[in-house]
């Protein structure tokens, strides 16, 4: 069966191979065909016939559930199912989304960073499951399908896949489902259309006219090179003509730009474009306020303004805990990250984590209580990446003791790292930033700068962190007019391995009773804050203490 399916000339390349095969047979049967022409025919056939096989081999292999779904589809007797009245239409098995198309959809899902996907026309669910595999854990696919039989057909495979739970199949008219989704205010990051060709334009228009596609979303449309019939002048095939009309309609639509990817039977990728005075009428443009709010600062939507692409950052104390989370967050937002820690091994592990995610990083061992180490850190980063844009001064220590028992050694050691070390890092990085007229400094303070956490006793820690806030406020006002913003983050009690130590474990319940949120902070609760303070969207913010403590300082 598989062999027969492959031989059905159902794509432009397969049809071309079929024609070349016939031409080669005619040439072979004729004694008047020059050998040079036969050779060219053979070469053309080799090129055309080898393409799909090569694409199959070079494309990431499908998952076991996808392979099982494909096998189940092509071995199923769809003609018999239709004769028995189980389906409204005879479903040709060659219409299944295959390996290459499936992996293309999965890749487009990744590339568009989609979380919500709408599929119009499911057939046996190969495309829906391919997309689901490309979605994050909280992503979802809503698949519109007319045939109830197909939902039951795909369900056992969906249930086997860890990604099947992301798929919701809606049975009935696709247009009616679209109307329901629009009425509910739903929007999607990606829409995949693979249904009745004559309704392509109607689906497409409804999606755009009703804002079912979110601002940066993409529409993918399958079969847009439909058996080559879309561009052959003598086409009379109704589906081919419908797709030709659709392609031309999209090409003429000023709301979008598009490209046809010649994979198998063609996939058109369409994205909404911003309002362009050359493509939209004066009447439309005269009704809007064409300013930075509308177009975005420097033409960037707000999420783009929070990107850190091309920026150079460092994080001290990045070998674990909050610093490690900050390093990952800044790197994920696009920055190069120097992972700085007193423990070289820990710094190298985090730098390796970043590398595995495609983030440029280096590990630096430094004791920020030593001025020579601080300068060495800055020099290494500037030597490696020529500048510093983001300084995340996070390293700190905490030693608990009753105030009357706090030794000068404990006091000095705490202040040497928490306040003196933070000051030296601010100053060394600040000199680089002031010289270039741009920089973001983010210091880690603490909720202890606002309240006296209890019942633990930590005089030196509390006082040093209050000093970090005043340091931040002073530098923030001195340097903002020279392009450098200085802010700090004050976390509440963060759930780290230290919290679960034998000494501190008994205090957890007491802390929880003081926190309106009812839980300790996770390091991931702090990541968005550091990215915001590091990006251009926070340019008018300086000397600020951003408190993230679940409401604990309010009680």
N, C-alpha and C positions, 0 to 999 in steps of 0.2 A: 504494500500500500504506500509506504513511504517513497519508494522509487517512482511510483505512478504520480504521486503528488508533485514531486520535484520536476517531473517531465511536463506538467501542464504549463504551457507558455502563458503566464499570467502577469508578467511584468515586462517593461520595455526591453530589458536585457534578455529575458527568456524568449520573447518574441523575436528579437534580433537573432538569437542563436538558432531558433527554428527556421528563420528565413535563410540564414547563412548555410545551414545544413542542407536545405533544399537546393540552394544555389550550387553548393559543392557537389551534390549528387548529379545535378544537371551537367556541370562542367566535366565531371568524371565520365559521364555517359557520352559526352561529345568528343569527337576526335579533332575538332577545330579550335578548341580553347587553348591558348598559349600556356605553356608551363608557368610562366611568370604570373599570369592571372590566377592560376590554380594556387600558386604559392601565397599570393596575397589573400586569396579567399581563406586559405588554411590559417594564415596568421591572424586574420580578423576574427575567425571563429575561435581560435585559441584564446585570444584576448577576451572576447565576449563570454565564452563558456566558462572561463576560469575565474571570472570576477566574483560571482556569488559564492562559490566554494571557498575562495580565498578570504572573503569577508567573514564567512562562517568560522573559519579557522582562527582568524586574527581578532575576533570579537570575544570578550569575556564570556565564558561558558555560563549557561543558564543554571539556575538553582534546581535542585531535585523536584520540588513541587511544580515548577514551570515545565520541566521536562516531562513530568508525569501528566500534566494537563495537556500538553501538546500531543503526546502519544494517545491519550484517551480521546482527544478530539478527532485525530485523523483515522483512528481505528473504529470510530463510531459510525453506525449506518444511519446517516442523516436522512436519506431517502425513505427508509423504512419508518423512521420516527415521524416523518411528515405524513406518510400514507396512513399511519395509525392515528393521525389527528392530534399528535402531541405538540406539534409546532404549527404555527399559522403559515409559515413560509418554508420552502425547501432551502436548507442552509448549506451552501457549498463549503466543504471543509477547507478548500484552498484559501478561503477568506480569513482564516485564523491569523492573528498577529503572530509572527514567527520570532525565532531567536534574535535575529539582527534588529528587527523593528522593536522587539521588547526591550533589548538592551539600550537601544537609542532612546526610547521613552524613559527608561530608568535614568540614563545619563542626563537627559533634559530636565528631569525632575530634580536631580542633584544640582544641576547648574542654575536652575531658576530658584533654588532654595525653597521649593514649594512645600507647603504644609497641608493645603486643601486643594484637591484635584477633582474636577468634574469630568466624567467620561460619558460621552453620548454614543451609545452603541457598544455593547459589551461582547457579543457573541459568546464564547465560552470562558471569558474572563482572563485570558492570557495577558492582554494589555493591562487590565486592572491590577493584576498581581505583580506585573513588572513594575508598574508605577508605585505600588505599595511598598515594594522592596527598596525603592529610592527615597521613601519618605522617612522623616524622623518618627520616633516612637509615638508621638502624639498627633501624627498626621492622619489624614483620612482621604479616602476616595469614595465619591458618590458615583455609582455606575448606573446609567439609565438603560434599561433593556425592555423591549416589548414582549419578549417570549418568557413566560413563567418557567418553562421547561429548562431554560438555560441557567436560571438561578439555582435550581436544584442540581443541575449537572455540575456546576462549578463548586458548590458548597463543600463537598467532601475534601476537595483539594485545598480550598481556602482554609478549612479547619485544620489541615495538616501543617500549613505554613505558619510560622510565627508572625507573618505580616498580614495574614488573612483577616485578622480582627480590625484592620484599618479600612476594610472594604464594606460599604453599605450598598446593596443592590436595590434600586427602585424600579418596580415593574409597572409598565404602562407607557402611554405616549410620551416620548421625550419632550415634546413641546409643552405638554401639560405639567410635566415635572419641572421644566424650566420656569414656567409661570409660578409654580408653588415656591420654588427657591427664590425667585425674584421678589415675590410678595413677602417672604420672610427676611428679606434684606441680606441674603447669603452672598458671599463673594469667594472667588477661587483664584489661587495663584497660577493654576494651569488648567486649561480645558483641552481635552482630547476628543476630536470629532471623528468617528469612524462608523457612520450609519448610512441611511439612505441618501444617495448622492443628490437627488433632486431637492432635498431639504437642507443641503449644506448652507446655502445663502440665508435661509430662514433662521437656522440655528445661530449662525454667525451674527446676523443682525440683532437678533433678540439678546444675545449675550452682551454685545456692546451697547445697545440701546438701553438696556436695563442694568448696566454696571455690574453684571455678574462676574466680570473680570476685574480683579483689583488693579490698582494703579500701575504696578510693575509686572503684571501678569503676562503670560504667553498663551496663545492658542496654537495647538498642534492639530493639523488636519491630515488624515491618512488618505492614500490612494489619489493624490493630486497629479500624478503622472499616468493615471488610469490606462494601463495597457498601451501607452503611447497614443491613445486615441484623442487626447486633449490637444495635441499639436499637429496631428496629421490633417491636411486640408480636406481629404475625402471622408472624414468621419461622419457616420450616420448613427452610430451607437448612442442611445439616449443617455446612458450614464456618462459616457465620454463627453457628450455635449453639455451635460449638466455641470460636470466638473470644470470643463473649459469656461463656462459662463461664471462659475464661482471664482476660479483663478483670476479672471479678468476683473471681476467685481472687487476683489481684495486688492488687486494691483492699482485700481483707480481710487481706492478709499483713502482719503487724506488723514483718517484717524490712526492709521497703522503703517508699519513697514513690515516686509515679509521676505522670506527666501524659501525656495523649494529645494529640499535636500534629496538628491536622487538615490535614496536608499530603497531598494526593492521597487515598490510601486509609487514611490514619492511621498515625502512628508513635508508639508508646508509648516514653517514656524513663523508665527505672526506675533508682533508685540505692538502695544499701544504706543504712539509717539506723543510728545508734548505738543501743545498748541504752537503752530508755526504760522507766522503771518503770511507766508507765501502759499500755504496750503488751505487756510481757512478764510472765510469771507470777512470783509470789513464789518458786516452786520454782527457777526458772532463776536469778534474781537472788541467791538465798541461797548459790549455789555459787561465786560470784565475789567477789574482793576489790574493792569499789567505791571506788577511790582514784585519785590523779592518774596513776599508772602505767597504770591501766585506761582512764580517761577522757581523759587528757592534761592537762597544765598549762593552766588556763583553758579546758579543753575542747578544746584544739588537739592534733592529732596532731603528731609530731615535725617533719615537713616543714613544716607550717604555722608552727611555732615559729621556723623559720629564714627566714620571710618578713620583708621589711623595708617592707611597705606603710605609707605615711604618714610614713616616716622621711626626714630631711634629712641628706645626706652631702656631704662634699667630699673630693677626692683631689688632692694636690699632685703635680706631675710627671706629670700625667695626659695630656699631649699625645702620649705614645708609650710603648712598652714595657710594663713592669709596671703603671705607673699607668693607662695606657689600659685594660688588662685588668681592673684593679680597678674602674675607673669603670663598665665594661660589666657586670661581675658584680653590683655593688651595685644598679645600675639594673634589671637583669633580675630581681633579687630583690624589687623594688618601691620602692626608694628614689628620691627626687629627688636629682640629683647635680650639684654644682658642679665643673666641670672646671677645675682650676687649673694653670697652667704659665707658665714664663718667656716662652715663645713664644706670643703671642696667636693667631697663625694656626693653630698646631697644636691649641691648646685649642678653637678654634672648630670645627675639623674633627671632633674627637671629640664635641663637644657636638651637632653635626649628626648624627653617626652614632647617638647616643643618641635624638635626636628622631625619626629615621626608624624606630626600633624602638618608638616610643610612650613613651619615657622623658622625663620632665621634666628639663631640664638647662639650665645657664647656663655660659658660658665666662668665666673671670676670669684676667687677666694679673697675676702677682705674683712678686716676687723674695723668697723666704722668708728670705733672709739679711738683709733689711731689716725692722726692726720696724714701720715705718709701713705697709709692704706687707702684712704679716701681719695687722695690725689692720684694714686696709682690706678684706682678703679676708673676714674674719669679719663685719665690719659689712655688707658687700654681701649675704652669704648671709642674715644675720638680717633685713636689710631686705627681702629678696626673699621669704623663707619663714618668717620670724619666730623661727627657732630653728636649732640644729645638734644632731643626735643622734649622728652618726658622723663622726669626724675621722680621715681616712686620710692620715697624714703620710709620703709616699713619696719626695718629691723628694730627690735626692742626686747627688753628683759623685764621680768617681774619677780621680786623676792618678797614673800610675805613675812611680816613681823609686826608685833605691837609697837606703837610709836615710842614708848619708853624703852624698848629694847632694840630699836633700830640703830645699828652701828654706823659710824662715819664711813666705814668700808662699803657697807651695803648702799648707803646714800650716794656715795661717790661713784660706785660702779653703775648704779641705776641711771644716774644723771649722765655719766660718761657715754653711755650707749643711747639712751632714750632722748636726751635733750642736746648734749654737746655733740654727739655723733650726727644727729639729725641736722643741727646747725651747720656742721662742717660739710655735710653732703649738699645742703641747700646752697651754701656759699660756693663750693667748688663747681657744682653743676650750673649754678646761677651765673657765674662768670662767663661760661660758655654761651649760655642762653642770652645774656645781656649783650654780648658781643655780636650775636647774630640777629638780635631784635625779636626773638620768639622763643617761648618755652612754657612748659607746664610742669609745675612742681606739686606733687601730691604727698603729703605727709600722713602717716598713720598716727592719730592721737588715740583717744579712748573716751567712752562714755564716762570714765572716771574723771574726765576734765570738767564734767557738769555736776555729777553727784558723787557721794562717797559710797562706793559699792560696799555691801556688807553681806554676811558677817565677817568676811575675811578682812584682815588688817594689812594695808599696803601703802603706808604713808609716802614712801619715796616714789613708788610707781605713780600714785595719784598726782603728786605734785609735779613730777617730771612731765606727765602728759598734759597737765594744765599749762605748763611751760611751752609745750609743742604748739598748743593752740595760739598762745600769745606770739610765739615766734612766727607762726603762719600768718597771723593778722598783720604783724608789723612788716614782714617781707612783702605780703600781698599788696599793701598800700604803697610801699616804696617802689616796687618794680613794675606795677601794671602799666604805667605810662611809657615803659620801655619795652613792652611786648611780652612780659613774663607774668603769668598768673600763678599765685601760690594759694593752695587750698588744702584742707585736711579732711580726713574721714575719721569719725569716731564710732567704732563698732561697739556693740554691746558685748555680752559674754558669748564667745564663739565656741561651738562644739568642736573641740580638737581632742586628740588622744590624751593630752595633759589633763583635760577636764575629768576624764574617767580614771585618773590615778587614785590610788588608795587615799591620799590626803584630801583630795577635792571632791571625790564622789559623794560624800555625805552632805555637801553643800548644794548639790544640784537641785534638790526639791525646794530648798529655801529660795534659790534664785528664780526658779520657775514661778513661784508664788508672787514674785515681784514683777513679772513680765506680762503685760497685757496680751501679748501675742501667744503666750502659753507654751513657748518653746525657746530653746537657745538658737542663736544665729548659726547658720551654716556659712562656710566660706563663700559659697556660691551666691549668697544673699548680697555680697559686697562687690561682686564683679562688675555689675552695670555701672555702679557709682564711679569706680576708678576709670572706666572707659569714658564716661561722660565728662569727668574733670580733665581727662587727657585730650579730649577732642575739641574741635573748633566751635562746637555748639555751646561751649561754656565760656567763651571768650570774655563775657562781661561779668564773670564771677571771680572774685578774688578775696582772699582773707576769710573765706567761709569755712565753717566747721560743719560738715555734713554728717549728721548723727543718724546711725542705723542701728537701733537697739530694741526694736519690737515694742517701743513705747515705755521701756523701763524707767527712763528719766522723768516721765510724767507722773509717776506714782510716788 
